[in-house]
């Protein structure tokens, strides 16, 4: 039973890591908002035609971006923890980790374009919002709230600089 308890603890630590990345990292919030909008349009509306294989590729591309962002955050925090001084090696570690996120994000956008470039779906979506201006208003409000979430975060200390984040309990 102790092994099972440790397994559940490890999942708890992993979920806490995801939560902390969303709480403290603006770029993780950007990725999260993009994913939520994309899956909302794919799953709630019936405009886009995506087969299971295409859906799996989109899902993998999204998972890659978010995983790279988590690794980037871990590298940045570790470098900051290792030294208060800015060093060339620390800069290289941080920049290359950020580069990995950028490459995965570009890949995800290209996957999205390849799978979701469906002009008839965009026409259908446009017509839907023209016919239902209340839904368009809700969409605009959600964009405003999402922007606020991205730049302000949530909870205390969501947008403070890295130096104040070192003592997370």
N, C-alpha and C positions, 0 to 999 in steps of 0.2 A: 504493500500500500504506500510505503514511503516513496517508491519510484514513481507511482502515479501522481502523488501530491507534488513531487518535484516537476513532473511534466506539466501539470496545470500551472504551477508557479512560472515556469518558463514561458508558457503562452501569455500569462499575465504580464510578464516583463516585456514581451514583444508588443502586445497591444498598448502598453504604457509608452513604449518607444514611438509607436505610430502617433498616439495621442500627443505626445510632447513635440514631435516634429510638426504636427498640424498647429499646435498652440504657438510655437516659437518661430517657425520658419514660413515666411511669406510665400516663398516659391512653392512650398508644399501645399499651401492653401490655394494657390493658383492652379496647381495640378488637380487638386481635389474638386475645385469648382468646375473646371473644364470637363472632368470625368462625369460629374453629376449632371451637367447640362447635356453632354453627349448621350449618356444612357437614358436620360429623361426623353430626349427626342427619339431615341431608338426604341424604347420600350413602351412609352406612354402613347405616342402618336403612331399612326400606321402609314406614314409617308415613305419611309426608307425601306427598301427591300434588301435585307441582309441575310445571307444563308448562315447556317451554323459554323461553317469553316471560317467565313469572313468575320463573324462575331468573335470566334476564338482568337483570330489574329489581332483584332482590335483589343480584345481583353488582354492578350499577352503584351501588346505594345504599351498599354496603359500601366500594366503591372511593372514592366521594365522601367518606365519613367519614374514611378513612385519608389521602386526599390533603389534605383540610382540616387534619387533625392535623399532617401534615408541613409545610404552609404556616404553620400557627400556630407550630410549633416554630421555623421559620426566622425568622419575624417576632420572636418573643420573644428569640431569641439575637441577632438583629441590633440590636434596641433595647438589650439589655444590653451589647452590644459598643460601641455608639455613645456610651454615657454611663454612668458609675457612679451618676449622680444620677437620682432619680426625677423625671420631668417629666410634665406633663399630657398632652403629645402622645405620649409613650411609653406612658403608661397607656391612652390611647385606642386606640393601635395594638394593644397586647396584648389589651385587652378586646374589641375588635371582631373580632380574629382568633379569640379563644376563642368569641365569639358565632357565628362562621361554623361552627365545629366543632359547637357545640351544636345549631344549626339542622339541620345535615346529620345529626347523630346522631338527633334527633327524627324527621326524615324517614325515616331507615333503620328506626327502631322502628315507625313507622306502616306502612311498606311491609311489614315483617315481620308485623305484625298482620294486614294486609289479605290477605297471601298465605298465611300459616301458621296463621290461625285455623281449625283443623280439629279440632273436638272429638273425632272418632273417632280421629284420629292420637294425641292425648294419652291416650285410653283405651287404645289399643294399646300405647303406650309404657309406661304404668303397668302393664298386664298383663304385659308383657315383663319388667319389673323384679321384679314379684311372683313370677313363675315362675322367674326366674334371680337369686336374691339375691346370688350372687357377682359378677354384672355390676353390680348396684346398688352393691355395696361398691367395685368398681373405679371406678364413676362418682363416688362420694363421695370416694375417694382422689384422683381427678383434680381434683375441685373444690378440695380442700385444696392440692394442688400448684399449681394455677392461681392460687389466692389468694396463695400464697407468691411465685410468679413475678411477679404484678402488683405486690406491695408491696416485694419485695426485689430484683427484677430478676435480672440475671446479670452475672458479671464484676466486676472491681474498679471502684469508684466508681459503681455503677449507681444509687444513690439519694442521692448527694451533692447539695448545693444548686448552683444555676446558677453561682455564682462560681468553683467548682472545675472547671467544665466548659469554661471558656473556652480552656484550653490543650490541647485534644484534638489529637493528632498523627495 
